[in-house]
Amino acid sequence: TNRFTIKILELSNMKKTIWALMDDRAGSVGQARGIFPAIEDEFDIIEKKIVYNRLAALPNMLRGKTLIGVDLKESSPLKNEPFPDAVLSSRRTAPIALWLKKASKGKTKIIQLMFPGNFGLKDIDLVIIPEHDRGKAEGDNLFYITGCAHRVSEKALKEARAKWEQE
């Protein structure tokens, strides 16, 4: 086997990349971080800070598959290639995720937390939504959970218990 073949084999075993779109909403950030333990074996997770401007108040339907409402100077870079294999978005960041999928010519898959509304729903690959939103839409891309994604796990509880026992 030559060095070129070894390098190709190494590349094929690389983790995929996912950008987690993190805005100013603590609940959205908390839910995204709650998903991390379930995906960290498959993905290199890169948090992308999203800062909004006044146009972010527009409904997702009007923002469309654009970066309208994003302060591009204050946010993490989004237009850099290579685009990620996947993007993790929440309700308000859905237009950004849809733009990334369009800019990557469909290469970037979208994992959406919370029901984003009906605009662009068919273009989202997986929508993780609480059971109480059942019936707002239909599709094979909808995955229902009880409650919402969170960071409480056996590991987190064990670490918290150890911390409090020390004090």
DSSP file with accessible surface (Angstrom, degrees, kcal/mol):
  #  RESIDUE AA STRUCTURE BP1 BP2  ACC     N-H-->O    O-->H-N    N-H-->O    O-->H-N    TCO  KAPPA ALPHA  PHI   PSI    X-CA   Y-CA   Z-CA
    1    1 A T              0   0  147      0, 0.0     2,-0.1     0, 0.0     0, 0.0   0.000 360.0 360.0 360.0 132.8    0.0    0.0    0.0
    2    2 A N     >  -     0   0   93      1,-0.1     4,-1.9     4,-0.0     5,-0.2  -0.389 360.0-103.9 -91.7 171.0    1.4    3.4   -0.9
    3    3 A R  H  > S+     0   0  221      1,-0.2     4,-2.4     2,-0.2     5,-0.2   0.853 118.9  58.1 -62.4 -33.9    1.2    6.6    1.1
    4    4 A F  H  > S+     0   0  148      2,-0.2     4,-2.3     1,-0.2    -1,-0.2   0.939 106.5  47.4 -63.0 -45.0   -1.6    8.0   -1.2
    5    5 A T  H  > S+     0   0   58      1,-0.2     4,-2.4     2,-0.2    -1,-0.2   0.919 111.3  51.4 -63.1 -41.3   -3.9    5.0   -0.5
    6    6 A I  H  X S+     0   0   75     -4,-1.9     4,-2.4     1,-0.2    -1,-0.2   0.929 109.3  50.6 -61.7 -42.7   -3.2    5.4    3.3
    7    7 A K  H  X S+     0   0  116     -4,-2.4     4,-2.3     1,-0.2    -2,-0.2   0.919 109.7  50.0 -62.9 -42.1   -4.1    9.1    3.1
    8    8 A I  H  X S+     0   0   82     -4,-2.3     4,-2.1     1,-0.2    -1,-0.2   0.926 110.5  50.2 -61.7 -43.8   -7.4    8.3    1.3
    9    9 A L  H  X S+     0   0   98     -4,-2.4     4,-0.9     1,-0.2    -2,-0.2   0.903 109.6  51.3 -63.1 -39.1   -8.3    5.7    3.9
   10   10 A E  H >< S+     0   0  104     -4,-2.4     3,-0.7     1,-0.2    -1,-0.2   0.925 109.9  49.8 -62.5 -42.7   -7.6    8.2    6.7
   11   11 A L  H >< S+     0   0   89     -4,-2.3     3,-1.5     1,-0.2    -1,-0.2   0.872 104.3  57.9 -65.8 -35.9   -9.8   10.8    5.1
   12   12 A S  H 3< S+     0   0   81     -4,-2.1    -1,-0.2     1,-0.3    -2,-0.2   0.741 104.8  52.3 -69.1 -19.6  -12.7    8.3    4.6
   13   13 A N  T << S+     0   0  133     -4,-0.9    -1,-0.3    -3,-0.7    -2,-0.2   0.357  83.6 120.1 -95.6   4.6  -12.7    7.7    8.4
   14   14 A M    <   -     0   0  123     -3,-1.5     2,-0.1    -4,-0.2    -3,-0.0  -0.384  69.4-108.3 -69.9 148.3  -13.0   11.3    9.3
   15   15 A K        -     0   0   92      1,-0.1    28,-0.2    -2,-0.1     2,-0.1  -0.384  34.4-110.7 -67.7 154.6  -15.9   12.6   11.3
   16   16 A K  E     -a   43   0A 120     26,-1.8    28,-3.1    -2,-0.1     2,-0.4  -0.439  32.0-118.8 -79.6 160.8  -18.5   14.7    9.5
   17   17 A T  E     -a   44   0A  40     26,-0.2    69,-1.7    -2,-0.1    68,-1.2  -0.863  26.3-173.8-106.8 137.5  -18.8   18.3   10.5
   18   18 A I  E     -ab  45  86A   1     26,-2.5    28,-2.7    -2,-0.4     2,-0.6  -0.995  14.4-147.8-129.0 132.6  -21.8   20.0   11.9
   19   19 A W  E     -ab  46  87A  13     67,-1.9    69,-3.0    -2,-0.4     2,-0.7  -0.911  10.2-152.9 -96.1 125.6  -22.3   23.7   12.6
   20   20 A A  E     -ab  47  88A   0     26,-2.6    28,-3.2    -2,-0.6     2,-0.8  -0.890  13.2-140.4 -98.0 116.0  -24.5   24.4   15.6
   21   21 A L  E     -a   48   0A   6     67,-2.6     2,-0.6    -2,-0.7    28,-0.2  -0.704  21.8-170.1 -82.1 110.2  -26.1   27.8   15.1
   22   22 A M  E     +a   49   0A  13     26,-3.1    28,-3.0    -2,-0.8     2,-0.1  -0.899   9.9 171.5-110.5 110.3  -26.1   29.5   18.5
   23   23 A D        -     0   0   14     -2,-0.6    28,-0.1     2,-0.2     6,-0.1  -0.145  51.2 -78.5-102.5-159.6  -28.1   32.7   18.9
   24   24 A D  S    S+     0   0  116     26,-0.1     2,-0.8    -2,-0.1     3,-0.1   0.364  95.2 102.7 -87.8   6.8  -29.0   34.9   21.8
   25   25 A R     >  -     0   0  109      1,-0.2     4,-2.4     2,-0.0     3,-0.2  -0.812  57.8-158.4 -96.6 112.9  -31.8   32.7   23.1
   26   26 A A  H  > S+     0   0   86     -2,-0.8     4,-2.9     1,-0.2     5,-0.2   0.858  91.6  54.2 -58.5 -38.5  -30.7   30.6   26.1
   27   27 A G  H  > S+     0   0   50      2,-0.2     4,-2.3     1,-0.2    -1,-0.2   0.910 109.5  46.8 -63.8 -41.4  -33.4   28.0   25.5
   28   28 A S  H  > S+     0   0   11     -3,-0.2     4,-2.4     2,-0.2    -2,-0.2   0.924 114.4  47.2 -65.7 -43.5  -32.3   27.4   21.9
   29   29 A V  H  X S+     0   0   19     -4,-2.4     4,-2.7     1,-0.2     5,-0.2   0.924 111.7  51.3 -64.2 -43.0  -28.7   27.2   22.9
   30   30 A G  H  X S+     0   0   11     -4,-2.9     4,-1.5    -5,-0.2    -2,-0.2   0.908 110.5  48.2 -61.7 -41.8  -29.5   24.8   25.7
   31   31 A Q  H  X S+     0   0   28     -4,-2.3     4,-1.0     2,-0.2    -1,-0.2   0.919 111.1  50.7 -65.6 -42.2  -31.5   22.5   23.5
   32   32 A A  H >X S+     0   0    6     -4,-2.4     3,-1.1     1,-0.2     4,-1.0   0.949 111.4  47.4 -60.3 -47.0  -28.7   22.5   20.9
   33   33 A R  H 3< S+     0   0   86     -4,-2.7    -1,-0.2     1,-0.3    -2,-0.2   0.780 104.7  62.3 -66.4 -24.7  -26.2   21.6   23.6
   34   34 A G  H 3< S+     0   0   15     -4,-1.5   116,-0.3    -5,-0.2     4,-0.3   0.770 103.1  49.9 -68.8 -24.4  -28.6   18.9   24.8
   35   35 A I  H XX S+     0   0   24     -3,-1.1     3,-1.3    -4,-1.0     4,-1.0   0.751  88.9  85.4 -82.5 -25.7  -28.3   17.2   21.4
   36   36 A F  H >X S+     0   0   27     -4,-1.0     4,-2.1     1,-0.3     3,-1.2   0.858  83.5  54.6 -49.8 -47.5  -24.5   17.2   21.4
   37   37 A P  H 34 S+     0   0   73      0, 0.0     4,-0.3     0, 0.0    -1,-0.3   0.855 107.4  52.5 -59.1 -29.4  -24.0   14.0   23.4
   38   38 A A  H <4 S+     0   0   87     -3,-1.3    -2,-0.2    -4,-0.3    -3,-0.1   0.719 122.0  28.7 -77.0 -20.1  -26.1   12.1   20.9
   39   39 A I  H XX S+     0   0   22     -3,-1.2     4,-2.0    -4,-1.0     3,-1.3   0.525  89.8  95.1-117.9  -7.2  -24.1   13.3   17.9
   40   40 A E  T 3< S+     0   0   88     -4,-2.1    -2,-0.1     1,-0.3     5,-0.1   0.735  82.7  57.0 -66.7 -20.5  -20.6   13.9   19.1
   41   41 A D  T 34 S+     0   0  130     -4,-0.3    -1,-0.3     1,-0.2    -2,-0.1   0.782 117.2  34.4 -75.8 -25.4  -19.4   10.4   18.1
   42   42 A E  T <4 S+     0   0  134     -3,-1.3   -26,-1.8     1,-0.1     2,-0.4   0.675 119.4  46.3 -99.2 -24.2  -20.4   11.1   14.5
   43   43 A F  E  <  -a   16   0A  33     -4,-2.0     2,-0.7   -28,-0.2   -26,-0.2  -0.950  66.1-133.7-128.2 143.8  -19.8   14.8   14.1
   44   44 A D  E     -a   17   0A  77    -28,-3.1   -26,-2.5    -2,-0.4     2,-0.5  -0.868  40.3-142.5 -83.1 118.0  -17.1   17.4   14.9
   45   45 A I  E     -a   18   0A  49     -2,-0.7     2,-0.5   -28,-0.2   -26,-0.2  -0.770  20.8-174.8 -94.3 123.9  -19.3   20.0   16.4
   46   46 A I  E     -a   19   0A  72    -28,-2.7   -26,-2.6    -2,-0.5     2,-0.4  -0.978  17.8-142.1-118.7 116.9  -18.5   23.7   15.6
   47   47 A E  E     -a   20   0A  82     -2,-0.5     2,-0.6   -28,-0.2   -26,-0.2  -0.675  13.0-160.0 -79.6 129.5  -20.5   26.3   17.4
   48   48 A K  E     -a   21   0A  22    -28,-3.2   -26,-3.1    -2,-0.4     2,-0.4  -0.955  13.3-136.9-112.6 115.6  -21.3   29.3   15.2
   49   49 A K  E     -a   22   0A 112     -2,-0.6    27,-2.8   -28,-0.2     2,-0.5  -0.580  18.0-159.2 -73.9 127.2  -22.3   32.5   17.1
   50   50 A I        -     0   0    4    -28,-3.0     2,-0.4    -2,-0.4   -26,-0.1  -0.950   9.0-174.6-112.2 123.3  -25.3   34.2   15.4
   51   51 A V        -     0   0   43     -2,-0.5    20,-3.2    20,-0.4     2,-0.2  -0.964  15.6-145.7-115.8 133.7  -25.9   37.9   16.1
   52   52 A Y  B     -F   70   0B  30     -2,-0.4    18,-0.3    18,-0.3     2,-0.2  -0.634   6.7-152.8 -99.5 157.4  -29.0   39.5   14.8
   53   53 A N    >   -     0   0   63     16,-2.1     3,-2.0    -2,-0.2     4,-0.2  -0.553  49.2 -80.4-110.9-175.2  -29.8   42.9   13.4
   54   54 A R  G >  S+     0   0  212      1,-0.3     3,-1.4    -2,-0.2     4,-0.1   0.767 123.5  67.9 -63.8 -23.4  -33.2   44.6   13.5
   55   55 A L  G >  S+     0   0   69      1,-0.3     3,-1.8     2,-0.2    -1,-0.3   0.667  78.7  81.2 -72.4 -10.5  -34.4   42.7   10.4
   56   56 A A  G <  S+     0   0    5     -3,-2.0    -1,-0.3    13,-0.4    -2,-0.2   0.708  75.9  73.9 -67.1 -16.0  -34.4   39.4   12.4
   57   57 A A  G <  S+     0   0   89     -3,-1.4    -1,-0.3    -4,-0.2    -2,-0.2   0.672  75.2 101.4 -70.8 -15.7  -37.8   40.5   13.8
   58   58 A L  S <  S-     0   0   67     -3,-1.8     5,-0.1    -4,-0.1    -3,-0.0  -0.380  88.6 -97.0 -65.5 147.3  -39.3   39.6   10.4
   59   59 A P    >>  -     0   0   76      0, 0.0     4,-2.0     0, 0.0     3,-1.0  -0.297  31.6-112.6 -62.2 151.5  -41.1   36.2   10.3
   60   60 A N  H 3> S+     0   0   27      1,-0.3     4,-2.5     2,-0.2    -2,-0.1   0.854 116.8  63.2 -52.9 -36.6  -39.0   33.3    8.9
   61   61 A M  H 34 S+     0   0  128      1,-0.2    -1,-0.3     2,-0.2     4,-0.1   0.885 108.0  41.2 -59.4 -37.7  -41.4   33.2    5.9
   62   62 A L  H <4 S+     0   0  108     -3,-1.0    -1,-0.2     1,-0.2    -2,-0.2   0.824 113.0  53.0 -79.4 -32.1  -40.2   36.7    4.9
   63   63 A R  H  < S+     0   0    1     -4,-2.0     3,-0.5     1,-0.1     5,-0.4   0.811  88.7 170.7 -71.8 -28.8  -36.6   36.0    5.7
   64   64 A G     <  -     0   0   11     -4,-2.5     2,-0.9    -5,-0.2    35,-0.2  -0.158  59.6 -23.6  60.7-146.3  -36.7   33.0    3.5
   65   65 A K  S    S+     0   0   63     33,-0.2     2,-0.2    -4,-0.1    -1,-0.2  -0.454 114.2  99.9 -97.5  57.2  -33.6   31.1    2.6
   66   66 A T  S    S-     0   0   40     -2,-0.9    33,-0.3    -3,-0.5    34,-0.1  -0.765  82.3-115.5-133.1 177.9  -31.4   34.1    3.2
   67   67 A L    >   +     0   0   22     -2,-0.2     3,-2.2    32,-0.1     5,-0.1   0.140  62.7 141.8-102.6  18.2  -29.1   35.7    5.8
   68   68 A I  T 3   +     0   0   73     -5,-0.4    -2,-0.1     1,-0.3     3,-0.1  -0.381  68.4  27.7 -59.2 132.9  -31.5   38.7    6.2
   69   69 A G  T 3  S+     0   0    1      1,-0.3   -16,-2.1    -2,-0.1     2,-0.5   0.306  95.0 114.8  95.6  -7.1  -31.5   39.6    9.9
   70   70 A V  B <   -F   52   0B   6     -3,-2.2     2,-1.2   -18,-0.3    -1,-0.3  -0.838  64.2-138.6-100.1 128.9  -28.0   38.3   10.5
   71   71 A D     >  -     0   0   49    -20,-3.2     4,-1.9    -2,-0.5     3,-0.4  -0.743  20.9-169.8 -81.5  97.8  -25.2   40.8   11.5
   72   72 A L  T  4 S+     0   0   80     -2,-1.2    -1,-0.2     1,-0.2     6,-0.1   0.748  79.7  55.4 -67.9 -23.5  -22.5   39.2    9.4
   73   73 A K  T  4 S+     0   0  195      1,-0.2    -1,-0.2    -3,-0.1    -2,-0.1   0.850 116.1  35.6 -76.4 -33.8  -19.7   41.4   11.0
   74   74 A E  T  4 S+     0   0  112     -3,-0.4    -2,-0.2   -23,-0.1    -1,-0.2   0.676 106.6  79.7 -93.4 -20.8  -20.5   40.3   14.5
   75   75 A S  S  < S-     0   0   11     -4,-1.9   -25,-0.2   -24,-0.2     3,-0.1  -0.402  93.5 -90.2 -83.0 162.8  -21.5   36.7   13.8
   76   76 A S        -     0   0   32    -27,-2.8    -1,-0.1     1,-0.1   -25,-0.1  -0.376  62.8 -80.4 -62.4 152.0  -19.2   33.8   13.2
   77   77 A P        +     0   0   72      0, 0.0    -1,-0.1     0, 0.0    -4,-0.0  -0.316  53.4 168.4 -58.8 135.0  -18.3   33.3    9.5
   78   78 A L        +     0   0    4     -3,-0.1    -2,-0.0    -6,-0.1    -6,-0.0   0.561  65.9  63.8-119.2 -21.4  -21.0   31.5    7.6
   79   79 A K  S    S+     0   0  125      2,-0.1     2,-0.3     4,-0.1     4,-0.1   0.384  75.0 115.7 -90.7   4.4  -20.0   32.0    4.0
   80   80 A N        -     0   0   95      2,-0.1     0, 0.0     1,-0.0     0, 0.0  -0.572  62.8-109.0 -79.2 133.0  -16.7   30.1    4.2
   81   81 A E  S    S+     0   0  154     -2,-0.3     2,-0.1     2,-0.1    -2,-0.1  -0.729  92.7  63.5 -94.1 151.8  -16.3   26.9    2.2
   82   82 A P  S    S-     0   0  112      0, 0.0    -2,-0.1     0, 0.0     3,-0.1   0.454  80.9-147.9 -77.1 145.7  -16.2   24.1    2.8
   83   83 A F        -     0   0   19     -2,-0.1   -66,-0.1     1,-0.1    -2,-0.1  -0.396  28.1 -94.0 -73.1 158.3  -19.7   24.1    4.1
   84   84 A P        -     0   0    3      0, 0.0   -66,-0.2     0, 0.0    -1,-0.1  -0.249  20.8-122.3 -72.3 162.5  -20.5   21.6    6.8
   85   85 A D  S    S+     0   0   47    -68,-1.2    24,-2.5     1,-0.2     2,-0.3   0.823  95.7   5.5 -68.3 -32.8  -22.0   18.2    6.3
   86   86 A A  E     -bc  18 109A   4    -69,-1.7   -67,-1.9    22,-0.3     2,-0.4  -0.957  64.0-147.2-147.3 162.2  -24.9   19.2    8.5
   87   87 A V  E     -bc  19 110A   0     22,-2.3    24,-3.0    -2,-0.3     2,-0.6  -0.995   8.9-148.2-134.2 138.2  -26.2   22.2   10.4
   88   88 A L  E     +bc  20 111A   3    -69,-3.0   -67,-2.6    -2,-0.4     2,-0.3  -0.950  30.8 169.8-106.2 117.9  -28.1   22.2   13.8
   89   89 A S  E     - c   0 112A   3     22,-2.6    24,-3.1    -2,-0.6     2,-0.2  -0.825  23.1-147.1-127.3 165.8  -30.6   25.0   13.9
   90   90 A S    >>  -     0   0    4     -2,-0.3     4,-0.7    22,-0.2     3,-0.6  -0.623  48.7 -73.5-120.0-174.8  -33.5   26.2   16.1
   91   91 A R  G >4 S+     0   0  102     22,-0.4     3,-1.1     1,-0.3    23,-0.1   0.897 129.3  38.7 -49.5 -53.6  -36.7   28.0   15.3
   92   92 A R  G 34 S+     0   0   46      1,-0.2    -1,-0.3     2,-0.1     4,-0.2   0.753 114.6  53.4 -76.0 -23.3  -35.2   31.5   14.7
   93   93 A T  G X> S+     0   0    0     -3,-0.6     4,-2.0     1,-0.2     3,-0.5   0.418  76.9 103.2 -92.3   4.0  -32.1   30.2   12.9
   94   94 A A  H <X S+     0   0    3     -3,-1.1     4,-2.8    -4,-0.7     5,-0.2   0.893  76.8  54.4 -54.9 -43.8  -34.0   28.1   10.4
   95   95 A P  H 3> S+     0   0    1      0, 0.0     4,-2.2     0, 0.0    -1,-0.2   0.894 107.9  51.1 -59.9 -34.2  -33.6   30.7    7.5
   96   96 A I  H <> S+     0   0    0     -3,-0.5     4,-2.5    -4,-0.2    -2,-0.2   0.934 110.6  48.1 -66.2 -44.4  -29.8   30.6    8.0
   97   97 A A  H  X S+     0   0    0     -4,-2.0     4,-2.3     1,-0.2    -1,-0.2   0.920 111.4  50.1 -61.9 -43.0  -29.8   26.8    7.9
   98   98 A L  H  X S+     0   0    5     -4,-2.8     4,-2.2     1,-0.2    -1,-0.2   0.890 110.1  50.9 -63.6 -37.7  -31.9   26.9    4.7
   99   99 A W  H  X S+     0   0   43     -4,-2.2     4,-3.4   -33,-0.3     5,-0.2   0.924 108.9  51.5 -64.2 -43.5  -29.5   29.4    3.2
  100  100 A L  H  X S+     0   0    0     -4,-2.5     4,-2.1     2,-0.2     8,-0.3   0.906 109.6  49.5 -61.5 -40.5  -26.5   27.1    4.0
  101  101 A K  H  <>S+     0   0   35     -4,-2.3     5,-3.2     2,-0.2     6,-0.3   0.931 114.3  45.2 -63.6 -42.4  -28.2   24.1    2.4
  102  102 A K  H ><5S+     0   0  121     -4,-2.2     3,-1.7     1,-0.2    -2,-0.2   0.939 112.9  50.0 -66.2 -44.7  -28.9   26.3   -0.7
  103  103 A A  H 3<5S+     0   0   29     -4,-3.4    -1,-0.2     1,-0.3    -2,-0.2   0.819 110.1  50.8 -65.2 -30.2  -25.3   27.7   -0.8
  104  104 A S  T ><5S-     0   0   14     -4,-2.1     3,-1.3    -5,-0.2    -1,-0.3   0.331 115.8-116.2 -88.3   7.9  -23.9   24.2   -0.5
  105  105 A K  T < 5S-     0   0  195     -3,-1.7    -3,-0.2     1,-0.3    -2,-0.1   0.870  75.7 -49.6  58.1  37.9  -26.0   23.0   -3.4
  106  106 A G  T 3 <S+     0   0   28     -5,-3.2    -1,-0.3    -6,-0.2    -4,-0.1   0.378 113.4 114.3  87.7  -4.4  -27.9   20.6   -1.1
  107  107 A K    <   +     0   0   98     -3,-1.3     2,-0.4    -6,-0.3    -2,-0.1   0.905  60.5  76.1 -65.2 -41.4  -24.7   19.0    0.5
  108  108 A T  S    S-     0   0    0     -8,-0.3   -22,-0.3    -7,-0.3     2,-0.3  -0.599  74.2-150.3 -77.1 124.7  -25.5   20.4    3.9
  109  109 A K  E     -c   86   0A 101    -24,-2.5   -22,-2.3    -2,-0.4     2,-0.5  -0.677  11.1-132.7 -91.8 150.4  -28.2   18.5    5.8
  110  110 A I  E     -c   87   0A   0     -2,-0.3    16,-1.8    13,-0.2     2,-0.5  -0.911  17.2-172.2-112.4 127.5  -30.4   20.4    8.3
  111  111 A I  E     -cd  88 126A  25    -24,-3.0   -22,-2.6    -2,-0.5     2,-0.5  -0.980  20.1-163.3-110.7 116.4  -31.3   19.1   11.7
  112  112 A Q  E     -cd  89 127A   0     14,-3.3    16,-3.5    -2,-0.5     2,-0.5  -0.886  10.4-154.5-109.4 128.2  -33.9   21.5   13.1
  113  113 A L  E     + d   0 128A   1    -24,-3.1   -22,-0.4    -2,-0.5    16,-0.2  -0.872  67.0   9.8 -98.6 133.8  -34.9   21.8   16.8
  114  114 A M  S    S-     0   0   17     14,-2.6    14,-0.2    -2,-0.5    15,-0.1   0.323 104.2 -64.0  76.7 150.5  -38.4   23.1   17.5
  115  115 A F        -     0   0   20      1,-0.1     3,-0.1    12,-0.1    -2,-0.1  -0.529  45.4-165.0 -69.1 120.7  -41.2   23.6   14.9
  116  116 A P        -     0   0   11      0, 0.0     3,-0.2     0, 0.0    -1,-0.1   0.419  44.3-100.2 -88.3   2.3  -39.9   26.3   12.5
  117  117 A G        -     0   0   26      1,-0.1     4,-0.1   -57,-0.1    20,-0.0  -0.356  48.3 -70.5  93.3 173.1  -43.3   27.0   11.0
  118  118 A N  S >  S+     0   0  109     -2,-0.1     3,-1.5    -3,-0.1     4,-0.4   0.730  98.7 105.2 -80.3 -20.0  -44.3   25.6    7.6
  119  119 A F  T 3  S-     0   0   76      1,-0.3   -59,-0.0    -3,-0.2   -58,-0.0  -0.418 100.0  -4.3 -65.4 126.2  -42.0   27.7    5.5
  120  120 A G  T >> S+     0   0    9     -2,-0.2     3,-1.5     1,-0.1     4,-0.5   0.479  91.0 131.5  76.5   1.8  -39.1   25.6    4.2
  121  121 A L  G X4  +     0   0   14     -3,-1.5     3,-1.3     1,-0.3    -2,-0.1   0.879  68.5  55.3 -57.4 -37.4  -40.2   22.6    6.2
  122  122 A K  G 34 S+     0   0  171     -4,-0.4    -1,-0.3     1,-0.3    -3,-0.1   0.750 104.9  54.9 -69.7 -19.7  -39.9   20.2    3.2
  123  123 A D  G <4 S+     0   0   40     -3,-1.5     2,-0.4     2,-0.0    -1,-0.3   0.512  87.8  93.3 -90.5  -5.8  -36.3   21.3    2.7
  124  124 A I    <<  -     0   0    4     -3,-1.3     3,-0.2    -4,-0.5   -13,-0.1  -0.763  64.9-153.5 -91.3 132.0  -35.3   20.4    6.3
  125  125 A D  S    S+     0   0   63    -15,-0.5     2,-0.3    -2,-0.4   -14,-0.2   0.859  77.4  10.8 -76.3 -37.5  -34.0   16.9    6.6
  126  126 A L  E     -d  111   0A  63    -16,-1.8   -14,-3.3     2,-0.0     2,-0.5  -0.965  61.0-166.7-146.0 126.5  -34.9   16.2   10.3
  127  127 A V  E     -de 112 142A   0     14,-3.2    16,-3.2    -2,-0.3     2,-0.7  -0.969   6.5-162.4-115.3 116.3  -37.2   18.2   12.5
  128  128 A I  E     +de 113 143A  21    -16,-3.5   -14,-2.6    -2,-0.5    16,-0.2  -0.893  26.0 165.0 -99.5 110.3  -37.0   17.3   16.2
  129  129 A I  E     - e   0 144A   1     14,-2.4    16,-2.1    -2,-0.7    -2,-0.0  -0.933  39.1 -99.8-132.2 151.5  -40.1   18.8   17.9
  130  130 A P  E >   - e   0 145A   9      0, 0.0     3,-2.3     0, 0.0    16,-0.2  -0.346  35.1-114.8 -68.4 149.5  -42.0   18.3   21.1
  131  131 A E  G >  S+     0   0   81     14,-2.5     3,-2.4     1,-0.3    15,-0.1   0.816 111.4  69.6 -51.8 -33.7  -45.0   16.1   21.2
  132  132 A H  G 3  S+     0   0  147      1,-0.3    -1,-0.3    13,-0.2    14,-0.1   0.661  93.7  57.9 -66.9 -11.9  -47.2   19.1   21.9
  133  133 A D  G X  S+     0   0    7     -3,-2.3     3,-1.9     2,-0.1     4,-0.3   0.384  76.9 129.0 -94.5   4.2  -46.6   20.4   18.4
  134  134 A R  T <   +     0   0  139     -3,-2.4     4,-0.1     1,-0.2    -3,-0.0  -0.304  67.0  31.3 -59.5 138.7  -48.0   17.3   16.8
  135  135 A G  T 3  S+     0   0   68      2,-0.6    -1,-0.2     0, 0.0     3,-0.1   0.241  87.3 100.8  97.6 -12.5  -50.6   18.1   14.2
  136  136 A K  S <  S-     0   0  110     -3,-1.9     2,-0.3     1,-0.2    -2,-0.1   0.764  98.8  -5.7 -74.1 -24.5  -49.0   21.4   13.1
  137  137 A A        -     0   0   14     -4,-0.3    -2,-0.6     2,-0.1     2,-0.3  -0.969  65.6-134.9-158.0 167.4  -47.5   19.7   10.1
  138  138 A E        +     0   0  184     -2,-0.3     2,-0.2    -3,-0.1     3,-0.1  -0.960  39.4 116.7-129.5 149.2  -47.1   16.3    8.5
  139  139 A G    >   -     0   0   40     -2,-0.3     3,-1.1     3,-0.1    -2,-0.1  -0.791  65.5-106.0 164.0 157.4  -44.0   14.7    7.0
  140  140 A D  T 3  S+     0   0  178      1,-0.2    -1,-0.1    -2,-0.2    -2,-0.0   0.596 112.6  66.6 -74.0 -11.8  -41.5   11.9    7.1
  141  141 A N  T 3  S+     0   0   29    -15,-0.1   -14,-3.2    -3,-0.1     2,-0.4   0.408  78.7 101.5 -90.7   3.2  -38.9   14.3    8.4
  142  142 A L  E <   -e  127   0A  24     -3,-1.1     2,-0.5   -16,-0.2   -14,-0.2  -0.746  47.2-175.9 -94.0 130.9  -40.7   15.0   11.7
  143  143 A F  E     -e  128   0A 115    -16,-3.2   -14,-2.4    -2,-0.4     2,-0.3  -0.983  13.8-150.4-126.9 117.8  -39.4   13.3   14.9
  144  144 A Y  E     -e  129   0A  43     -2,-0.5     2,-0.3   -16,-0.2   -16,-0.1  -0.702  14.9-178.6 -95.1 140.5  -41.4   13.8   18.0
  145  145 A I  E     -e  130   0A  43    -16,-2.1   -14,-2.5    -2,-0.3     2,-0.5  -0.926  34.6-106.0-129.9 156.5  -40.0   13.9   21.5
  146  146 A T  S    S-     0   0  137     -2,-0.3     2,-0.2   -16,-0.2    -2,-0.0  -0.708  90.4 -22.0 -79.6 127.4  -41.5   14.3   25.0
  147  147 A G  S    S-     0   0   44     -2,-0.5     2,-0.3     2,-0.0    -2,-0.2  -0.476 104.8 -57.1  73.4-140.2  -40.6   17.7   26.3
  148  148 A C        -     0   0   57     -2,-0.2    -2,-0.1   -18,-0.1   -19,-0.1  -0.910  58.2 -80.2-137.1 164.2  -37.6   19.3   24.7
  149  149 A A        +     0   0   12     -2,-0.3     2,-0.3   -21,-0.1  -115,-0.1  -0.341  57.8 169.9 -61.3 144.7  -33.9   18.5   24.2
  150  150 A H        -     0   0  109   -116,-0.3  -119,-0.1     2,-0.1    -1,-0.0  -0.940  44.9-115.8-152.7 173.0  -31.9   19.2   27.3
  151  151 A R  S    S+     0   0  141     -2,-0.3     2,-0.5  -115,-0.0     5,-0.1   0.298  70.8 118.2 -99.7   8.1  -28.5   18.7   28.9
  152  152 A V        +     0   0   91      4,-0.1     2,-0.3     3,-0.1    -2,-0.1  -0.668  36.5 145.1 -80.4 121.4  -29.5   16.6   31.9
  153  153 A S     >  -     0   0   50     -2,-0.5     4,-2.8     1,-0.1     5,-0.2  -0.923  64.4 -97.9-145.2 169.4  -27.8   13.2   31.6
  154  154 A E  H  > S+     0   0  154     -2,-0.3     4,-2.5     1,-0.2     5,-0.2   0.918 125.2  49.6 -56.6 -43.6  -26.4   10.6   34.0
  155  155 A K  H  > S+     0   0  140      2,-0.2     4,-2.5     1,-0.2    -1,-0.2   0.934 111.4  47.5 -63.3 -45.6  -22.9   12.0   33.4
  156  156 A A  H  > S+     0   0   35      1,-0.2     4,-2.4     2,-0.2    -2,-0.2   0.905 113.2  48.7 -64.6 -39.6  -24.0   15.6   34.0
  157  157 A L  H  X S+     0   0   78     -4,-2.8     4,-2.7     2,-0.2    -1,-0.2   0.910 111.0  50.1 -66.3 -40.3  -25.9   14.6   37.2
  158  158 A K  H  X S+     0   0  144     -4,-2.5     4,-2.4    -5,-0.2    -2,-0.2   0.925 111.9  47.9 -63.3 -43.7  -22.8   12.6   38.4
  159  159 A E  H  X S+     0   0  114     -4,-2.5     4,-2.1     2,-0.2    -2,-0.2   0.912 113.2  47.8 -64.5 -40.8  -20.5   15.6   37.8
  160  160 A A  H  X S+     0   0   42     -4,-2.4     4,-2.5     2,-0.2     5,-0.2   0.913 110.8  51.5 -66.4 -41.6  -22.9   18.0   39.6
  161  161 A R  H  X S+     0   0  129     -4,-2.7     4,-2.2     1,-0.2    -2,-0.2   0.933 110.7  48.4 -60.6 -45.4  -23.2   15.6   42.5
  162  162 A A  H  X S+     0   0   43     -4,-2.4     4,-1.3     1,-0.2    -1,-0.2   0.901 111.4  50.6 -62.1 -40.9  -19.4   15.4   42.8
  163  163 A K  H  X S+     0   0  116     -4,-2.1     4,-0.9     1,-0.2     3,-0.3   0.932 112.8  44.8 -63.0 -47.2  -19.1   19.1   42.7
  164  164 A W  H  < S+     0   0  171     -4,-2.5     3,-0.2     1,-0.2    -1,-0.2   0.831 108.2  57.2 -70.5 -30.4  -21.7   19.7   45.4
  165  165 A E  H  < S+     0   0  145     -4,-2.2    -1,-0.2    -5,-0.2    -2,-0.2   0.812 104.5  54.0 -68.6 -28.7  -20.3   17.0   47.7
  166  166 A Q  H  <        0   0  166     -4,-1.3    -1,-0.2    -3,-0.3    -2,-0.2   0.774 360.0 360.0 -73.2 -28.5  -16.9   18.8   47.6
  167  167 A E     <        0   0  153     -4,-0.9    -3,-0.0    -3,-0.2    -4,-0.0  -0.242 360.0 360.0 -87.5 360.0  -18.4   22.1   48.7
